[in-house]
């Protein structure tokens, strides 16, 4: 469901909105990485928004916060991607 549409895009711009997610584990981290890899291979950009403090800490501990820009809101992320 997530990766198939990315493969069909010329330059995918993907926002992962985590505003309804308090915490996640290794399976979701794997999905994020696979999604980012697909986006990156097609010359696109993936960002995160609405990341809770607990999730942000996990991203920091795994150094994944260095791969993706993190925005407070979906609107902020959309504004940034609109200029890409």
N, C-alpha and C positions, 0 to 999 in steps of 0.2 A: 504493500500500500504506500509506503513512503519512498522507496528507492526507484520504483518503476517510472513515475512521472519525471524524476530528475534526469534519468537517462534520455528522455525525449526532448529536454530543453537545451537550447544553445548555450546560454549562460545563466544557470539557475541562481536565483537570489532566494535564500531560504531563511525564514525566521522560525525558531523553535520557541514557542510561548510556554513558559513553565509557571505561569502565574497561578495555576490551580494545583501545582505539584509542590508538596512540602519537602519531600526527600525521595531519592531514588538510589538504586544499587547498580551492581556490575552489569546486569542485563541491559538496563537502559543506557548506561555509559557506552556499552558496545554498540547499541543502536545509534547513539549520537556520533560515535566514531565512524561507523559505516556510512552514515548519511553524509558526514563531512567529507569523507574520502570520495564519495560519488560526486558531490558538489564540486570539490576541488579539481577532480579529474576533468570536469566539463568547464573549467575556468570560472566557476561561480563563487559566491560568497555565502557563508552560513553564519548567522548570529543567534544569540540567545537573548531572551528578555523575560522579565518577571521572575527572576531566579531568587528563591528564598535564601535566607541566611544559611540554613543547614546545607542546602544544595550548593551554594556558593563555596562553602567551606570544603565540601567534597571535591568540587572542581579545582579548588586551590591545592588541596593535598595531592591530587593526581596530576597537577600541573596542566590540566586541560583548560584552565582559564586563560592560558597563553595562546591557545589555538583559536578561540572564538571571542569576538567582542561581545560584551554583556551589557544590555541596556535595561533600564528600569521598566519601561513600558513598551508595548507593541507599537504604539504610535511613534515613539522615539526611534525604534529600530526601523520602521518603515520610512521615516524621513531620511535616515542615513542611507539606506539602501536605494532610495529613489535618486540619490545623487551619483550612484555607481554607474 
